[in-house]
Amino acid sequence: MKHLIMNNGLTIPVLGTGTNTFGKENHDFNGKITYDTKELRSAIDLGYRLIDTAIYYRNEAVIGKAVKESGLDRSEFFITSKIPADKEYTKNNDRVIHYVDKSLKELDMKYIDLYLIHFPLESDEDNLRVWRVLETFVERGLIKSIGVSNFNENQLAYLIKHATIKPVINQFQSYPGKHNQALIDFCKANNVIPEAYQSLAKLDAKIKDKLIDIAKPYNKTWSQIILNYQVNEGMIVIPKSHNQQHQQDNINIFDFELTKNDIKLIKSLTNDEQP
Ligand SMILES: NC(=O)c1ccc[n+]([C@@H]2O[C@H](COP(=O)([O-])OP(=O)(O)OC[C@H]3O[C@@H](n4cnc5c(N)ncnc54)[C@H](OP(=O)(O)O)[C@@H]3O)[C@@H](O)[C@H]2O)c1
């Protein structure tokens, strides 16, 4: 597995697994929590070590259970969780403290590697207020790194300017057709690692056909082409699959190099029908 060094000197695997439907009835985001760790255990067996969860997903306890069941040392893993922006979780500092403590309890871990603000709050000042609380968790060693998710350039710039601890990562939606290139470039220019979510799920059918064509000479799948492209662009990727073969394909992306032309082509793909 390849790693990147974050702006705080700590390392992060470039590829991990999403989990937002793991441990849930019918693989449904809103499904009942089953505590079934099968999908995650399969991903861990295949070599996934970065695991992306969130309070919203309601499955932090499932993640903690799978990590324990793996028998591997906690230090082998890179666990990400996120605090929702909603008032219930963030309306005052006590709420933030309560819910971060709850994440630690649910995961049943002594520390969390990366904690993100899941969505921006109503104002930059509110973001900064929650951020200051997360900074205290870093000072106490309960969280190793902090970052954000779904922040635009302005929201990120404000936080970078006022924070004591700089965000290490911005996690946002990115896939061929909707790369969010300006945000990727802004993050990289500011030494904040861009992390893509939904690299695969939202792909337009016509773009998928183009990627299938690009994949042929490499003897790879369209999903492998996307993930290789994104990692090569300096992004972290967190594809999620309930299917072991797909999980295996998605981690097997480090043994080929896209040509400059193909990189250019993938970068230029846009969803024409999008406004
Ligand atoms: N920060 C945020 O606001 C935010 C928002 C959304 C998601 N996320 C995180 O990002 C993770 C990834 O996003 P996501 O789960 O929505 O979407 P995704 O990983 O882009 O795609 C998941 C879908 O792609 C299919 N798939 C995966 N690998 C495949 C392959 N090799 N070939 C064909 N199909 C494949 C899966 O079906 P199979 O199960 O059948 O393979 C599943 O339907 C989430 O799990 C979550 O951890 C964060």
The ligand as an ORCA input file, in Angstrom:
! r2SCAN-3c Opt
* xyz 0 1
  N     -18.124     12.736      3.388
  C     -19.285     12.508      2.810
  O     -20.192     13.361      2.798
  C     -19.512     11.184      2.138
  C     -20.624     11.031      1.289
  C     -20.781      9.779      0.656
  C     -19.878      8.764      0.888
  N     -18.825      8.944      1.751
  C     -17.853      7.842      2.030
  O     -17.322      7.416      0.795
  C     -17.503      6.004      0.661
  C     -17.648      5.663     -0.814
  O     -18.844      6.207     -1.351
  P     -20.084      5.273     -1.755
  O     -20.048      4.069     -0.910
  O     -21.318      6.113     -1.712
  O     -19.821      4.992     -3.290
  P     -18.638      4.255     -4.132
  O     -17.632      3.645     -3.264
  O     -18.200      5.228     -5.179
  O     -19.457      3.151     -4.916
  C     -20.131      2.118     -4.279
  C     -20.918      1.381     -5.346
  O     -20.042      0.959     -6.390
  C     -20.120     -0.440     -6.570
  N     -18.765     -0.915     -6.808
  C     -17.693     -0.833     -5.976
  N     -16.605     -1.377     -6.532
  C     -16.984     -1.813     -7.765
  C     -16.294     -2.467     -8.810
  N     -15.001     -2.785     -8.710
  N     -16.996     -2.791     -9.926
  C     -18.310     -2.475    -10.044
  N     -19.010     -1.858     -9.060
  C     -18.357     -1.529     -7.942
  C     -20.703     -0.982     -5.285
  O     -21.489     -2.130     -5.545
  P     -21.040     -3.604     -5.010
  O     -21.227     -3.562     -3.517
  O     -21.986     -4.502     -5.704
  O     -19.618     -3.796     -5.436
  C     -21.580      0.163     -4.800
  O     -22.857      0.073     -5.406
  C     -18.755      5.734      1.503
  O     -18.922      4.366      1.788
  C     -18.477      6.611      2.687
  O     -17.547      5.954      3.553
  C     -18.616     10.151      2.349
*
